[in-house]
């Protein structure tokens, strides 16, 4: 018998909010926000899909 699992994630990156923190994730967000505000980058979407089949269960 085979069983499977499929995971799909779609993430939209749109840096429109400045974050007031020194945490790495917030600093990276602020860099994206500044680049987007100055026309150096536009919003983008990433998509990842993973499928795994379990055999012999």
mmCIF file of the N, C-alpha and C atoms, coordinates in Angstrom:
data_MODEL
# 
_entry.id   MODEL 
# 
loop_
_atom_site.group_PDB 
_atom_site.id 
_atom_site.type_symbol 
_atom_site.label_atom_id 
_atom_site.label_alt_id 
_atom_site.label_comp_id 
_atom_site.label_asym_id 
_atom_site.label_entity_id 
_atom_site.label_seq_id 
_atom_site.pdbx_PDB_ins_code 
_atom_site.Cartn_x 
_atom_site.Cartn_y 
_atom_site.Cartn_z 
_atom_site.occupancy 
_atom_site.B_iso_or_equiv 
_atom_site.pdbx_formal_charge 
_atom_site.auth_seq_id 
_atom_site.auth_comp_id 
_atom_site.auth_asym_id 
_atom_site.auth_atom_id 
_atom_site.pdbx_PDB_model_num 
ATOM 1   N N  . UNK A 1 1  ? 0.840  -1.178 0.000  1.00 0.00 ? 1  UNK A N  1 
ATOM 2   C CA . UNK A 1 1  ? 0.000  0.000  0.000  1.00 0.00 ? 1  UNK A CA 1 
ATOM 3   C C  . UNK A 1 1  ? 0.889  1.245  0.000  1.00 0.00 ? 1  UNK A C  1 
ATOM 4   N N  . UNK A 1 2  ? 0.502  2.229  -0.797 1.00 0.00 ? 2  UNK A N  1 
ATOM 5   C CA . UNK A 1 2  ? 1.244  3.488  -0.855 1.00 0.00 ? 2  UNK A CA 1 
ATOM 6   C C  . UNK A 1 2  ? 0.393  4.612  -0.269 1.00 0.00 ? 2  UNK A C  1 
ATOM 7   N N  . UNK A 1 3  ? 1.052  5.459  0.470  1.00 0.00 ? 3  UNK A N  1 
ATOM 8   C CA . UNK A 1 3  ? 0.415  6.669  0.988  1.00 0.00 ? 3  UNK A CA 1 
ATOM 9   C C  . UNK A 1 3  ? 1.340  7.830  0.673  1.00 0.00 ? 3  UNK A C  1 
ATOM 10  N N  . UNK A 1 4  ? 0.764  8.991  0.474  1.00 0.00 ? 4  UNK A N  1 
ATOM 11  C CA . UNK A 1 4  ? 1.591  10.144 0.114  1.00 0.00 ? 4  UNK A CA 1 
ATOM 12  C C  . UNK A 1 4  ? 1.192  11.391 0.873  1.00 0.00 ? 4  UNK A C  1 
ATOM 13  N N  . UNK A 1 5  ? 2.109  12.301 0.901  1.00 0.00 ? 5  UNK A N  1 
ATOM 14  C CA . UNK A 1 5  ? 1.861  13.612 1.485  1.00 0.00 ? 5  UNK A CA 1 
ATOM 15  C C  . UNK A 1 5  ? 2.375  14.655 0.495  1.00 0.00 ? 5  UNK A C  1 
ATOM 16  N N  . UNK A 1 6  ? 1.612  15.711 0.336  1.00 0.00 ? 6  UNK A N  1 
ATOM 17  C CA . UNK A 1 6  ? 1.984  16.794 -0.562 1.00 0.00 ? 6  UNK A CA 1 
ATOM 18  C C  . UNK A 1 6  ? 1.864  18.114 0.205  1.00 0.00 ? 6  UNK A C  1 
ATOM 19  N N  . UNK A 1 7  ? 2.924  18.888 0.208  1.00 0.00 ? 7  UNK A N  1 
ATOM 20  C CA . UNK A 1 7  ? 2.935  20.180 0.896  1.00 0.00 ? 7  UNK A CA 1 
ATOM 21  C C  . UNK A 1 7  ? 3.277  21.250 -0.128 1.00 0.00 ? 7  UNK A C  1 
ATOM 22  N N  . UNK A 1 8  ? 2.469  22.294 -0.174 1.00 0.00 ? 8  UNK A N  1 
ATOM 23  C CA . UNK A 1 8  ? 2.719  23.397 -1.108 1.00 0.00 ? 8  UNK A CA 1 
ATOM 24  C C  . UNK A 1 8  ? 2.604  24.713 -0.346 1.00 0.00 ? 8  UNK A C  1 
ATOM 25  N N  . UNK A 1 9  ? 3.591  25.584 -0.553 1.00 0.00 ? 9  UNK A N  1 
ATOM 26  C CA . UNK A 1 9  ? 3.597  26.877 0.120  1.00 0.00 ? 9  UNK A CA 1 
ATOM 27  C C  . UNK A 1 9  ? 3.853  27.965 -0.910 1.00 0.00 ? 9  UNK A C  1 
ATOM 28  N N  . UNK A 1 10 ? 3.029  28.985 -0.868 1.00 0.00 ? 10 UNK A N  1 
ATOM 29  C CA . UNK A 1 10 ? 3.196  30.152 -1.735 1.00 0.00 ? 10 UNK A CA 1 
ATOM 30  C C  . UNK A 1 10 ? 3.329  31.369 -0.821 1.00 0.00 ? 10 UNK A C  1 
ATOM 31  N N  . UNK A 1 11 ? 4.422  32.118 -0.991 1.00 0.00 ? 11 UNK A N  1 
ATOM 32  C CA . UNK A 1 11 ? 4.696  33.272 -0.128 1.00 0.00 ? 11 UNK A CA 1 
ATOM 33  C C  . UNK A 1 11 ? 4.874  34.508 -0.990 1.00 0.00 ? 11 UNK A C  1 
ATOM 34  N N  . UNK A 1 12 ? 4.165  35.553 -0.639 1.00 0.00 ? 12 UNK A N  1 
ATOM 35  C CA . UNK A 1 12 ? 4.295  36.837 -1.332 1.00 0.00 ? 12 UNK A CA 1 
ATOM 36  C C  . UNK A 1 12 ? 5.165  37.759 -0.481 1.00 0.00 ? 12 UNK A C  1 
ATOM 37  N N  . UNK A 1 13 ? 6.245  38.252 -1.054 1.00 0.00 ? 13 UNK A N  1 
ATOM 38  C CA . UNK A 1 13 ? 7.128  39.187 -0.365 1.00 0.00 ? 13 UNK A CA 1 
ATOM 39  C C  . UNK A 1 13 ? 6.825  40.600 -0.858 1.00 0.00 ? 13 UNK A C  1 
ATOM 40  N N  . UNK A 1 14 ? 6.256  41.396 0.012  1.00 0.00 ? 14 UNK A N  1 
ATOM 41  C CA . UNK A 1 14 ? 5.933  42.786 -0.290 1.00 0.00 ? 14 UNK A CA 1 
ATOM 42  C C  . UNK A 1 14 ? 6.337  43.614 0.920  1.00 0.00 ? 14 UNK A C  1 
ATOM 43  N N  . UNK A 1 15 ? 7.482  44.258 0.828  1.00 0.00 ? 15 UNK A N  1 
ATOM 44  C CA . UNK A 1 15 ? 8.062  44.965 1.971  1.00 0.00 ? 15 UNK A CA 1 
ATOM 45  C C  . UNK A 1 15 ? 7.501  46.380 2.045  1.00 0.00 ? 15 UNK A C  1 
ATOM 46  N N  . UNK A 1 16 ? 6.399  46.548 2.740  1.00 0.00 ? 16 UNK A N  1 
ATOM 47  C CA . UNK A 1 16 ? 5.758  47.865 2.837  1.00 0.00 ? 16 UNK A CA 1 
ATOM 48  C C  . UNK A 1 16 ? 5.750  48.403 4.263  1.00 0.00 ? 16 UNK A C  1 
ATOM 49  N N  . UNK A 1 17 ? 6.329  47.642 5.184  1.00 0.00 ? 17 UNK A N  1 
ATOM 50  C CA . UNK A 1 17 ? 6.270  48.036 6.591  1.00 0.00 ? 17 UNK A CA 1 
ATOM 51  C C  . UNK A 1 17 ? 7.677  48.112 7.174  1.00 0.00 ? 17 UNK A C  1 
ATOM 52  N N  . UNK A 1 18 ? 8.028  49.251 7.779  1.00 0.00 ? 18 UNK A N  1 
ATOM 53  C CA . UNK A 1 18 ? 9.307  49.399 8.472  1.00 0.00 ? 18 UNK A CA 1 
ATOM 54  C C  . UNK A 1 18 ? 9.155  48.835 9.876  1.00 0.00 ? 18 UNK A C  1 
ATOM 55  N N  . UNK A 1 19 ? 10.098 48.014 10.306 1.00 0.00 ? 19 UNK A N  1 
ATOM 56  C CA . UNK A 1 19 ? 10.044 47.411 11.643 1.00 0.00 ? 19 UNK A CA 1 
ATOM 57  C C  . UNK A 1 19 ? 11.092 48.050 12.535 1.00 0.00 ? 19 UNK A C  1 
ATOM 58  N N  . UNK A 1 20 ? 10.693 48.403 13.729 1.00 0.00 ? 20 UNK A N  1 
ATOM 59  C CA . UNK A 1 20 ? 11.564 49.098 14.673 1.00 0.00 ? 20 UNK A CA 1 
ATOM 60  C C  . UNK A 1 20 ? 12.190 48.094 15.645 1.00 0.00 ? 20 UNK A C  1 
ATOM 61  N N  . UNK A 1 21 ? 13.140 47.304 15.132 1.00 0.00 ? 21 UNK A N  1 
ATOM 62  C CA . UNK A 1 21 ? 13.805 46.291 15.942 1.00 0.00 ? 21 UNK A CA 1 
ATOM 63  C C  . UNK A 1 21 ? 15.178 46.010 15.351 1.00 0.00 ? 21 UNK A C  1 
ATOM 64  N N  . UNK A 1 22 ? 16.072 45.496 16.179 1.00 0.00 ? 22 UNK A N  1 
ATOM 65  C CA . UNK A 1 22 ? 17.407 45.139 15.697 1.00 0.00 ? 22 UNK A CA 1 
ATOM 66  C C  . UNK A 1 22 ? 17.551 43.634 15.476 1.00 0.00 ? 22 UNK A C  1 
ATOM 67  N N  . UNK A 1 23 ? 16.448 42.911 15.536 1.00 0.00 ? 23 UNK A N  1 
ATOM 68  C CA . UNK A 1 23 ? 16.489 41.474 15.239 1.00 0.00 ? 23 UNK A CA 1 
ATOM 69  C C  . UNK A 1 23 ? 16.845 41.287 13.760 1.00 0.00 ? 23 UNK A C  1 
ATOM 70  N N  . UNK A 1 24 ? 17.573 40.220 13.445 1.00 0.00 ? 24 UNK A N  1 
ATOM 71  C CA . UNK A 1 24 ? 18.045 40.006 12.076 1.00 0.00 ? 24 UNK A CA 1 
ATOM 72  C C  . UNK A 1 24 ? 16.897 40.016 11.070 1.00 0.00 ? 24 UNK A C  1 
ATOM 73  N N  . UNK A 1 25 ? 15.801 39.314 11.375 1.00 0.00 ? 25 UNK A N  1 
ATOM 74  C CA . UNK A 1 25 ? 14.666 39.242 10.437 1.00 0.00 ? 25 UNK A CA 1 
ATOM 75  C C  . UNK A 1 25 ? 14.085 40.628 10.174 1.00 0.00 ? 25 UNK A C  1 
ATOM 76  N N  . UNK A 1 26 ? 14.023 41.459 11.211 1.00 0.00 ? 26 UNK A N  1 
ATOM 77  C CA . UNK A 1 26 ? 13.484 42.808 11.043 1.00 0.00 ? 26 UNK A CA 1 
ATOM 78  C C  . UNK A 1 26 ? 14.440 43.705 10.260 1.00 0.00 ? 26 UNK A C  1 
ATOM 79  N N  . UNK A 1 27 ? 15.737 43.556 10.485 1.00 0.00 ? 27 UNK A N  1 
ATOM 80  C CA . UNK A 1 27 ? 16.712 44.324 9.710  1.00 0.00 ? 27 UNK A CA 1 
ATOM 81  C C  . UNK A 1 27 ? 16.675 43.933 8.236  1.00 0.00 ? 27 UNK A C  1 
ATOM 82  N N  . UNK A 1 28 ? 16.533 42.622 7.956  1.00 0.00 ? 28 UNK A N  1 
ATOM 83  C CA . UNK A 1 28 ? 16.415 42.162 6.573  1.00 0.00 ? 28 UNK A CA 1 
ATOM 84  C C  . UNK A 1 28 ? 15.145 42.711 5.939  1.00 0.00 ? 28 UNK A C  1 
ATOM 85  N N  . UNK A 1 29 ? 14.047 42.730 6.690  1.00 0.00 ? 29 UNK A N  1 
ATOM 86  C CA . UNK A 1 29 ? 12.796 43.305 6.193  1.00 0.00 ? 29 UNK A CA 1 
ATOM 87  C C  . UNK A 1 29 ? 12.977 44.785 5.880  1.00 0.00 ? 29 UNK A C  1 
ATOM 88  N N  . UNK A 1 30 ? 13.653 45.516 6.754  1.00 0.00 ? 30 UNK A N  1 
ATOM 89  C CA . UNK A 1 30 ? 13.855 46.945 6.532  1.00 0.00 ? 30 UNK A CA 1 
ATOM 90  C C  . UNK A 1 30 ? 14.711 47.212 5.301  1.00 0.00 ? 30 UNK A C  1 
ATOM 91  N N  . UNK A 1 31 ? 15.686 46.340 5.036  1.00 0.00 ? 31 UNK A N  1 
ATOM 92  C CA . UNK A 1 31 ? 16.476 46.469 3.819  1.00 0.00 ? 31 UNK A CA 1 
ATOM 93  C C  . UNK A 1 31 ? 15.579 46.283 2.597  1.00 0.00 ? 31 UNK A C  1 
ATOM 94  N N  . UNK A 1 32 ? 14.724 45.266 2.637  1.00 0.00 ? 32 UNK A N  1 
ATOM 95  C CA . UNK A 1 32 ? 13.780 45.045 1.541  1.00 0.00 ? 32 UNK A CA 1 
ATOM 96  C C  . UNK A 1 32 ? 12.825 46.208 1.366  1.00 0.00 ? 32 UNK A C  1 
ATOM 97  N N  . UNK A 1 33 ? 12.366 46.772 2.469  1.00 0.00 ? 33 UNK A N  1 
ATOM 98  C CA . UNK A 1 33 ? 11.453 47.916 2.411  1.00 0.00 ? 33 UNK A CA 1 
ATOM 99  C C  . UNK A 1 33 ? 12.143 49.114 1.765  1.00 0.00 ? 33 UNK A C  1 
ATOM 100 N N  . UNK A 1 34 ? 13.388 49.395 2.152  1.00 0.00 ? 34 UNK A N  1 
ATOM 101 C CA . UNK A 1 34 ? 14.129 50.521 1.585  1.00 0.00 ? 34 UNK A CA 1 
ATOM 102 C C  . UNK A 1 34 ? 14.396 50.296 0.090  1.00 0.00 ? 34 UNK A C  1 
ATOM 103 N N  . UNK A 1 35 ? 14.755 49.079 -0.287 1.00 0.00 ? 35 UNK A N  1 
ATOM 104 C CA . UNK A 1 35 ? 15.024 48.787 -1.697 1.00 0.00 ? 35 UNK A CA 1 
ATOM 105 C C  . UNK A 1 35 ? 13.745 48.897 -2.530 1.00 0.00 ? 35 UNK A C  1 
ATOM 106 N N  . UNK A 1 36 ? 12.641 48.437 -1.987 1.00 0.00 ? 36 UNK A N  1 
ATOM 107 C CA . UNK A 1 36 ? 11.381 48.525 -2.713 1.00 0.00 ? 36 UNK A CA 1 
ATOM 108 C C  . UNK A 1 36 ? 10.918 49.980 -2.829 1.00 0.00 ? 36 UNK A C  1 
ATOM 109 N N  . UNK A 1 37 ? 11.081 50.740 -1.756 1.00 0.00 ? 37 UNK A N  1 
ATOM 110 C CA . UNK A 1 37 ? 10.678 52.155 -1.761 1.00 0.00 ? 37 UNK A CA 1 
ATOM 111 C C  . UNK A 1 37 ? 11.482 52.951 -2.783 1.00 0.00 ? 37 UNK A C  1 
ATOM 112 N N  . UNK A 1 38 ? 12.762 52.585 -2.993 1.00 0.00 ? 38 UNK A N  1 
ATOM 113 C CA . UNK A 1 38 ? 13.632 53.303 -3.919 1.00 0.00 ? 38 UNK A CA 1 
ATOM 114 C C  . UNK A 1 38 ? 13.651 52.699 -5.328 1.00 0.00 ? 38 UNK A C  1 
ATOM 115 N N  . UNK A 1 39 ? 12.780 51.732 -5.588 1.00 0.00 ? 39 UNK A N  1 
ATOM 116 C CA . UNK A 1 39 ? 12.676 51.160 -6.920 1.00 0.00 ? 39 UNK A CA 1 
ATOM 117 C C  . UNK A 1 39 ? 13.775 50.180 -7.277 1.00 0.00 ? 39 UNK A C  1 
ATOM 118 N N  . UNK A 1 40 ? 14.550 49.731 -6.299 1.00 0.00 ? 40 UNK A N  1 
ATOM 119 C CA . UNK A 1 40 ? 15.626 48.778 -6.561 1.00 0.00 ? 40 UNK A CA 1 
ATOM 120 C C  . UNK A 1 40 ? 15.116 47.336 -6.564 1.00 0.00 ? 40 UNK A C  1 
ATOM 121 N N  . UNK A 1 41 ? 13.891 47.139 -6.088 1.00 0.00 ? 41 UNK A N  1 
ATOM 122 C CA . UNK A 1 41 ? 13.313 45.801 -5.993 1.00 0.00 ? 41 UNK A CA 1 
ATOM 123 C C  . UNK A 1 41 ? 11.795 45.947 -6.052 1.00 0.00 ? 41 UNK A C  1 
ATOM 124 N N  . UNK A 1 42 ? 11.127 44.956 -6.574 1.00 0.00 ? 42 UNK A N  1 
ATOM 125 C CA . UNK A 1 42 ? 9.666  44.944 -6.575 1.00 0.00 ? 42 UNK A CA 1 
ATOM 126 C C  . UNK A 1 42 ? 9.185  43.736 -5.782 1.00 0.00 ? 42 UNK A C  1 
ATOM 127 N N  . UNK A 1 43 ? 7.916  43.737 -5.427 1.00 0.00 ? 43 UNK A N  1 
ATOM 128 C CA . UNK A 1 43 ? 7.387  42.590 -4.699 1.00 0.00 ? 43 UNK A CA 1 
ATOM 129 C C  . UNK A 1 43 ? 7.494  41.337 -5.570 1.00 0.00 ? 43 UNK A C  1 
ATOM 130 N N  . UNK A 1 44 ? 7.629  40.184 -4.926 1.00 0.00 ? 44 UNK A N  1 
ATOM 131 C CA . UNK A 1 44 ? 7.758  38.937 -5.669 1.00 0.00 ? 44 UNK A CA 1 
ATOM 132 C C  . UNK A 1 44 ? 7.124  37.796 -4.890 1.00 0.00 ? 44 UNK A C  1 
ATOM 133 N N  . UNK A 1 45 ? 6.839  36.729 -5.585 1.00 0.00 ? 45 UNK A N  1 
ATOM 134 C CA . UNK A 1 45 ? 6.213  35.550 -4.997 1.00 0.00 ? 45 UNK A CA 1 
ATOM 135 C C  . UNK A 1 45 ? 7.110  34.345 -5.202 1.00 0.00 ? 45 UNK A C  1 
ATOM 136 N N  . UNK A 1 46 ? 7.236  33.528 -4.168 1.00 0.00 ? 46 UNK A N  1 
ATOM 137 C CA . UNK A 1 46 ? 7.950  32.263 -4.296 1.00 0.00 ? 46 UNK A CA 1 
ATOM 138 C C  . UNK A 1 46 ? 6.968  31.121 -4.047 1.00 0.00 ? 46 UNK A C  1 
ATOM 139 N N  . UNK A 1 47 ? 7.236  30.001 -4.686 1.00 0.00 ? 47 UNK A N  1 
ATOM 140 C CA . UNK A 1 47 ? 6.377  28.831 -4.541 1.00 0.00 ? 47 UNK A CA 1 
ATOM 141 C C  . UNK A 1 47 ? 7.246  27.600 -4.389 1.00 0.00 ? 47 UNK A C  1 
ATOM 142 N N  . UNK A 1 48 ? 6.940  26.795 -3.379 1.00 0.00 ? 48 UNK A N  1 
ATOM 143 C CA . UNK A 1 48 ? 7.679  25.562 -3.114 1.00 0.00 ? 48 UNK A CA 1 
ATOM 144 C C  . UNK A 1 48 ? 6.662  24.435 -2.960 1.00 0.00 ? 48 UNK A C  1 
ATOM 145 N N  . UNK A 1 49 ? 6.956  23.298 -3.587 1.00 0.00 ? 49 UNK A N  1 
ATOM 146 C CA . UNK A 1 49 ? 6.071  22.140 -3.454 1.00 0.00 ? 49 UNK A CA 1 
ATOM 147 C C  . UNK A 1 49 ? 6.907  20.901 -3.178 1.00 0.00 ? 49 UNK A C  1 
ATOM 148 N N  . UNK A 1 50 ? 6.465  20.120 -2.206 1.00 0.00 ? 50 UNK A N  1 
ATOM 149 C CA . UNK A 1 50 ? 7.181  18.905 -1.801 1.00 0.00 ? 50 UNK A CA 1 
ATOM 150 C C  . UNK A 1 50 ? 6.185  17.746 -1.776 1.00 0.00 ? 50 UNK A C  1 
ATOM 151 N N  . UNK A 1 51 ? 6.549  16.638 -2.385 1.00 0.00 ? 51 UNK A N  1 
ATOM 152 C CA . UNK A 1 51 ? 5.721  15.437 -2.362 1.00 0.00 ? 51 UNK A CA 1 
ATOM 153 C C  . UNK A 1 51 ? 6.578  14.257 -1.930 1.00 0.00 ? 51 UNK A C  1 
ATOM 154 N N  . UNK A 1 52 ? 6.034  13.453 -1.028 1.00 0.00 ? 52 UNK A N  1 
ATOM 155 C CA . UNK A 1 52 ? 6.741  12.246 -0.594 1.00 0.00 ? 52 UNK A CA 1 
ATOM 156 C C  . UNK A 1 52 ? 5.750  11.085 -0.594 1.00 0.00 ? 52 UNK A C  1 
ATOM 157 N N  . UNK A 1 53 ? 6.158  9.962  -1.180 1.00 0.00 ? 53 UNK A N  1 
ATOM 158 C CA . UNK A 1 53 ? 5.334  8.754  -1.216 1.00 0.00 ? 53 UNK A CA 1 
ATOM 159 C C  . UNK A 1 53 ? 5.922  7.742  -0.232 1.00 0.00 ? 53 UNK A C  1 
ATOM 160 N N  . UNK A 1 54 ? 5.079  7.270  0.677  1.00 0.00 ? 54 UNK A N  1 
ATOM 161 C CA . UNK A 1 54 ? 5.466  6.233  1.625  1.00 0.00 ? 54 UNK A CA 1 
ATOM 162 C C  . UNK A 1 54 ? 5.050  4.884  1.035  1.00 0.00 ? 54 UNK A C  1 
ATOM 163 N N  . UNK A 1 55 ? 5.997  3.984  0.864  1.00 0.00 ? 55 UNK A N  1 
ATOM 164 C CA . UNK A 1 55 ? 5.713  2.673  0.287  1.00 0.00 ? 55 UNK A CA 1 
ATOM 165 C C  . UNK A 1 55 ? 5.860  1.591  1.341  1.00 0.00 ? 55 UNK A C  1 
ATOM 166 N N  . UNK A 1 56 ? 5.036  0.560  1.251  1.00 0.00 ? 56 UNK A N  1 
ATOM 167 C CA . UNK A 1 56 ? 5.145  -0.591 2.131  1.00 0.00 ? 56 UNK A CA 1 
ATOM 168 C C  . UNK A 1 56 ? 4.591  -0.362 3.514  1.00 0.00 ? 56 UNK A C  1 
ATOM 169 N N  . UNK A 1 57 ? 3.655  0.546  3.676  1.00 0.00 ? 57 UNK A N  1 
ATOM 170 C CA . UNK A 1 57 ? 3.060  0.765  5.001  1.00 0.00 ? 57 UNK A CA 1 
ATOM 171 C C  . UNK A 1 57 ? 1.874  -0.126 5.200  1.00 0.00 ? 57 UNK A C  1 
# 
